[in-house]
Amino acid sequence: MSTLFTSYATWATEIQLSGMELSSLTRELLESARQPEFVEWLKKTRRRIHEYPELAFEEGVGSGLQPWFGLRADMDALPIQEFVESEYKSKNNGKTHACGRDVHVTMLLGAARLLKSKIDKLKGTVKLVFQPGEEGHAGAYHMIKEGALDDFKGIFGLHVHPEMPTGTIGSRPGSILAGCGSFVAMIKGKGGHDAKPQVTRDPVLAVSFAILALQQIVSRETNPLEARVVSVTFIEADQAENVIPETVRFGGTFRTMTTEGLSYIQQRIEEVIKNQAAVHQCSGTVDFLEDKLRPYPATVNDEELYEHAKEVVASMLGGPNVRLLPMSMGAEDFSFYSQKMAAAFFMIGSKNKTVKTWSAHTSYFDVDEDVLPIGAALHAAVAISYLDKHVVNNICFLFL
């Protein structure tokens, strides 16, 4: 993907500007983004990205100047075989953009062109954040850890929503997406012939009780008005039908709408598994995979930045196209940004009756490409109008 960015240089300038009406700005940007030549460029760019999907931390990266306000697009594909037949079908076997990140990158590239055309209207520094490794690899965490987002005052992100019509935008103030962690557990007993269970220590039985007990963390230890989920998603043991295995391996995820809740659930998962193993005269261990699959905190929208972006959307697309979304138990590593700075994460509709837009994370996922100019214009409008309220002198575009 890095070849797509080599033609974009990093530049800086100093500028003083007067304010401008938000409605005039947003409509002008959207009109520019919908020009046939620009739309064709957006589609061509998205399709080029779609043809060559790259998994987490394989994505191309670049460098730039010091930041201030950020616009973010995640880049990584999914390890899924694409079944959509199109002229731009994935050419990388077993990999596809099944979560719309080819769209995210293209919208942000479009925003770069729009911002460049309005550079004399900017009041500050814009940083375009092309982020690797969202899908389970906490790319945002690593970017923050390495200092790539130092000095940011705020950041805005968009994610396609295949169940919302194109032309609609949705979000909510405060908590919007859950925090999420993973675990893998091992219960070890004493294996043997199933005709003599009395001389074994059956780990299958211990695991069965442990799984049932894990569900009670939510049903009996959590306020019914708080959203929490514990899911066991796999169980592995020996395959012989007449042998009680020595060990059973199992695991899953846990989710909550508060980052604090993750710590409690994690503690209880470990206690439940180890104690249930002991009850059945087995031993248990739990690995929360923090070195590989770092837990994602809850995504919490800054209310002021949310209201600002909402105002921009309403000005651009009209109030009826702004939707208040319910909280979701899905997770996003955009949450790491929301812990460090003012952050606002919005969903942008990509569904069209004439385009079969399957759900994300499937082999048939697709989008209505009319979302591209809307997203590009929205990114640019949010940045310009935000900077109009927070004046700084240095202006740059940084491709990460």
C-alpha positions in Angstrom: 0.0 0.0 0.0 3.0 2.3 0.6 3.2 3.1 -3.2 -0.2 4.9 -2.9 1.3 7.5 -0.5 4.7 8.2 -2.1 3.2 11.0 -4.3 2.0 12.9 -1.2 4.7 15.2 0.3 4.7 16.6 3.7 4.5 20.3 3.8 4.1 23.2 6.3 3.2 26.9 6.2 2.0 29.7 8.4 -1.2 31.4 7.8 -3.7 33.8 9.4 -7.4 33.4 8.4 -10.8 34.9 9.2 -13.8 32.7 10.1 -16.2 31.3 7.6 -19.8 30.1 7.9 -20.0 26.3 8.6 -23.0 25.7 6.3 -21.2 27.4 3.4 -18.0 25.5 4.1 -19.6 22.0 4.4 -21.8 22.4 1.3 -18.9 23.7 -0.8 -16.7 20.7 0.4 -19.4 18.2 -0.4 -20.0 19.8 -3.8 -16.3 19.6 -4.6 -16.1 16.0 -3.4 -19.1 15.0 -5.7 -17.5 16.4 -8.8 -17.3 13.5 -11.4 -13.6 13.8 -11.7 -13.0 13.7 -8.0 -15.5 10.8 -7.5 -13.8 8.8 -10.2 -10.4 9.4 -8.5 -11.9 8.2 -5.2 -13.3 5.0 -6.8 -10.1 4.3 -8.6 -8.1 4.7 -5.4 -10.4 2.6 -3.3 -10.4 -0.2 -5.9 -6.7 -0.1 -6.1 -6.5 -0.5 -2.3 -9.1 -3.2 -2.4 -7.1 -5.3 -4.9 -4.1 -5.5 -2.6 -5.2 -5.9 1.0 -2.6 -6.0 3.7 -3.1 -7.6 7.2 -2.1 -5.9 10.5 1.3 -4.2 10.5 1.9 -5.1 6.8 0.5 -1.8 5.7 2.8 0.8 4.2 3.8 3.8 6.4 5.5 7.2 6.0 6.6 10.2 8.1 5.9 13.9 8.7 5.9 16.9 11.0 4.5 17.5 14.5 0.7 17.2 14.9 -2.3 19.0 16.4 -5.7 17.8 15.2 -6.0 14.3 13.7 -8.2 12.6 11.1 -7.8 8.8 11.4 -8.3 5.9 9.0 -7.4 2.3 9.8 -5.8 0.3 7.0 -5.6 -3.5 7.7 -7.5 -6.1 5.9 -8.9 -9.4 7.2 -7.7 -13.0 6.7 -10.8 -13.9 4.7 -11.2 -15.1 1.2 -13.3 -12.7 -0.9 -16.2 -14.1 -2.9 -17.5 -10.9 -4.4 -16.9 -11.0 -8.1 -15.8 -7.6 -9.4 -13.2 -6.1 -11.6 -11.2 -5.0 -8.5 -11.5 -8.3 -6.5 -8.7 -8.9 -4.1 -5.6 -10.2 -5.8 -4.1 -11.4 -2.4 -5.4 -14.8 -1.8 -7.0 -15.3 1.6 -7.1 -11.6 2.4 -9.8 -9.0 1.8 -11.0 -5.6 3.0 -14.1 -7.1 4.6 -14.5 -4.3 7.2 -14.4 -1.3 4.8 -10.9 -0.1 5.6 -10.1 0.4 1.9 -13.0 2.9 2.1 -11.6 4.5 5.2 -8.2 5.1 3.6 -9.7 6.4 0.4 -12.0 8.9 2.2 -9.0 10.2 4.1 -6.9 10.5 0.9 -9.9 12.4 -0.5 -9.9 14.7 2.5 -6.2 15.4 1.9 -7.0 16.7 -1.5 -9.9 18.8 -0.3 -7.8 20.2 2.6 -5.0 21.0 0.2 -7.5 22.9 -2.0 -8.6 24.9 1.1 -5.2 25.3 2.7 -5.7 29.1 2.8 -8.7 28.5 5.0 -7.0 26.4 7.7 -6.1 27.7 11.2 -3.7 25.2 12.6 -2.1 21.8 12.1 -3.9 18.8 10.5 -2.5 15.3 10.9 -3.8 12.5 8.7 -3.4 9.3 10.6 -3.2 6.2 8.4 -3.2 3.6 11.2 -2.1 -0.1 10.9 -3.3 -3.1 12.9 -6.8 -2.2 14.2 -8.1 -5.8 13.9 -7.0 -7.3 17.3 -3.5 -5.9 17.2 -4.1 -2.6 18.9 -2.3 -0.5 16.3 -3.6 2.7 17.9 -2.0 1.7 21.2 1.4 1.2 19.5 1.2 4.5 17.7 0.5 6.3 20.9 3.3 4.4 22.7 5.8 5.4 20.1 4.8 9.1 20.4 3.2 9.4 16.9 0.2 11.3 18.4 2.0 13.5 21.0 0.5 17.0 21.3 -2.8 16.0 19.7 -5.7 18.1 21.0 -8.4 16.0 19.3 -9.0 13.3 16.7 -11.9 12.3 14.5 -12.6 8.9 12.9 -15.1 7.4 10.5 -16.2 3.8 10.1 -18.5 2.4 7.3 -21.9 1.0 8.5 -23.4 -1.4 6.0 -26.8 -1.4 7.7 -27.2 2.4 7.4 -28.2 4.1 4.1 -25.6 6.1 2.3 -26.0 9.7 3.2 -26.6 9.1 6.9 -24.2 9.5 9.7 -24.5 8.2 13.3 -22.9 8.3 16.7 -23.6 9.1 20.3 -21.9 11.2 23.1 -20.0 9.3 25.8 -19.6 5.6 25.6 -20.3 4.1 22.2 -18.3 0.9 21.9 -17.3 -1.7 24.5 -14.0 -2.5 25.9 -12.9 -6.1 25.0 -10.3 -8.6 26.2 -9.5 -12.2 25.3 -8.5 -15.2 27.4 -7.2 -18.8 26.8 -7.4 -21.3 29.7 -6.1 -24.7 30.2 -7.5 -27.2 32.7 -5.3 -30.2 33.4 -6.5 -33.5 35.0 -5.5 -37.1 34.7 -6.5 -38.9 31.6 -7.5 -42.5 31.1 -9.9 -45.0 29.7 -13.5 -43.9 29.9 -14.5 -47.3 31.3 -12.6 -46.4 34.5 -13.5 -42.8 35.2 -12.8 -43.3 39.0 -9.1 -43.5 38.3 -9.1 -40.3 36.2 -9.5 -36.6 37.0 -11.8 -35.5 34.2 -10.9 -32.1 32.8 -13.9 -32.1 30.5 -16.2 -32.1 33.5 -14.2 -29.3 35.1 -14.4 -27.2 32.0 -18.1 -27.8 31.7 -18.7 -26.4 35.2 -16.3 -23.6 34.6 -18.1 -22.5 31.4 -21.4 -22.5 33.3 -19.9 -20.6 36.2 -18.4 -17.9 33.9 -21.9 -17.0 32.7 -22.9 -16.1 36.2 -20.3 -13.3 36.3 -22.8 -11.4 34.2 -26.1 -12.9 35.3 -25.5 -12.8 39.1 -22.6 -10.4 39.7 -23.5 -7.5 37.4 -26.1 -4.8 37.7 -28.7 -5.7 35.1 -28.5 -2.1 33.8 -24.8 -2.5 33.0 -23.8 -4.1 29.7 -21.3 -6.9 30.0 -20.7 -10.1 28.1 -18.5 -13.2 28.7 -18.3 -15.6 25.8 -16.5 -18.9 25.5 -15.9 -19.3 21.8 -13.8 -22.5 21.5 -13.0 -25.8 23.3 -10.2 -28.2 22.3 -9.5 -31.7 23.7 -8.3 -35.0 22.4 -10.5 -36.7 19.8 -10.6 -40.3 20.9 -14.2 -41.2 21.8 -13.3 -43.7 24.5 -10.5 -41.7 26.3 -10.8 -39.1 29.0 -8.2 -36.5 28.0 -5.5 -35.2 30.3 -6.0 -31.5 29.3 -8.7 -29.3 27.8 -8.0 -25.9 26.3 -10.7 -23.3 25.9 -11.1 -19.5 25.6 -13.1 -16.6 24.4 -13.7 -12.9 25.1 -15.2 -10.6 27.7 -16.7 -7.1 27.0 -18.1 -4.2 29.0 -19.0 -0.6 28.3 -16.6 0.7 31.0 -12.8 0.2 31.0 -13.0 -0.4 34.8 -15.4 -3.3 34.3 -12.8 -5.1 32.2 -10.5 -5.4 35.2 -13.2 -6.9 37.4 -14.3 -9.4 34.8 -10.7 -10.4 34.1 -10.1 -11.1 37.8 -13.3 -13.1 38.1 -12.6 -15.2 35.0 -9.3 -16.3 36.5 -10.8 -17.0 39.9 -13.7 -19.0 38.5 -11.6 -21.2 36.2 -9.0 -22.0 38.8 -11.5 -22.7 41.5 -13.7 -24.9 39.3 -10.6 -26.8 38.3 -9.7 -27.3 42.0 -13.2 -28.5 42.9 -12.8 -31.3 40.3 -9.2 -32.1 41.5 -7.7 -30.6 38.4 -5.4 -27.6 37.9 -6.2 -24.5 35.9 -4.2 -21.7 34.2 -5.5 -18.6 32.4 -3.6 -16.5 29.8 -5.1 -13.1 29.0 -2.8 -12.7 25.9 -1.9 -9.2 26.8 1.4 -9.5 25.0 -0.3 -10.4 21.7 -4.0 -9.3 21.9 -3.9 -6.2 24.2 -7.3 -5.6 25.7 -9.2 -2.7 24.1 -10.7 -0.1 26.4 -14.2 1.2 25.9 -14.6 3.9 23.2 -15.8 7.1 24.8 -16.7 10.1 22.6 -15.7 13.5 24.0 -19.0 15.3 24.3 -17.8 18.7 23.0 -16.0 17.1 19.9 -19.1 14.9 19.3 -21.4 17.9 19.3 -19.0 19.8 16.9 -18.9 16.8 14.5 -22.7 16.4 14.8 -23.2 20.1 13.9 -20.9 19.6 10.8 -22.9 16.6 9.7 -26.2 18.3 10.1 -24.9 21.3 8.2 -23.6 19.1 5.3 -26.3 16.5 5.0 -29.3 17.9 6.9 -30.5 17.2 10.5 -32.7 14.1 9.6 -29.6 12.3 8.3 -27.9 12.5 11.7 -28.7 9.4 13.8 -28.3 8.8 17.5 -26.9 5.2 17.6 -27.3 2.8 20.5 -24.2 1.6 22.4 -22.6 -1.5 20.8 -20.7 -4.3 22.4 -18.3 -4.3 19.4 -14.8 -3.0 20.1 -12.4 -0.6 18.3 -8.8 0.4 19.0 -9.9 4.0 18.3 -10.6 3.7 22.1 -6.9 4.2 22.9 -7.1 7.7 21.3 -10.2 8.5 23.4 -8.1 7.8 26.6 -5.4 10.3 25.5 -7.3 13.2 23.9 -10.7 14.5 22.9 -11.9 11.9 20.4 -15.1 11.4 18.3 -15.9 8.2 16.4 -18.8 8.3 13.9 -20.4 5.6 11.7 -21.1 6.5 8.0 -23.8 4.7 6.1 -22.7 2.6 3.1 -25.9 0.7 2.2 -27.7 1.1 -1.1 -30.6 -0.9 -2.3 -28.9 -1.4 -5.7 -25.7 -2.6 -4.1 -25.7 -5.9 -2.1 -23.9 -4.7 0.9 -23.4 -7.7 3.2 -22.4 -7.4 6.8 -18.8 -6.8 7.7 -16.4 -9.6 8.4 -17.9 -11.8 5.7 -16.6 -13.0 2.3 -19.4 -11.0 0.5 -18.9 -7.6 2.2 -19.2 -4.7 -0.2 -20.1 -1.0 0.0 -21.9 1.7 -2.0 -19.1 3.8 -3.3 -21.2 6.9 -3.2 -20.1 7.0 0.5 -16.6 8.0 -0.6 -17.2 11.8 -1.4 -19.4 12.2 1.6 -16.7 10.8 3.9 -13.9 12.8 2.3 -15.9 16.0 2.6 -16.9 15.3 6.2 -13.4 14.6 7.3 -12.2 17.9 5.8 -15.1 19.9 7.1 -14.7 18.6 10.7 -11.0 19.5 10.6 -11.3 22.9 9.1 -14.2 24.0 11.4 -12.5 22.5 14.5 -9.3 24.4 13.7 -11.4 27.5 13.1 -12.2 27.4 16.9 -8.7 26.5 18.0 -6.2 28.8 16.3 -2.6 27.6 15.8 0.0 28.7 13.3 1.8 25.6 12.0 -0.1 23.7 9.3 1.0 20.3 8.1 -0.3 17.1 6.6 1.3 13.9 8.1 0.9 10.5 6.5 1.5 7.7 9.0 
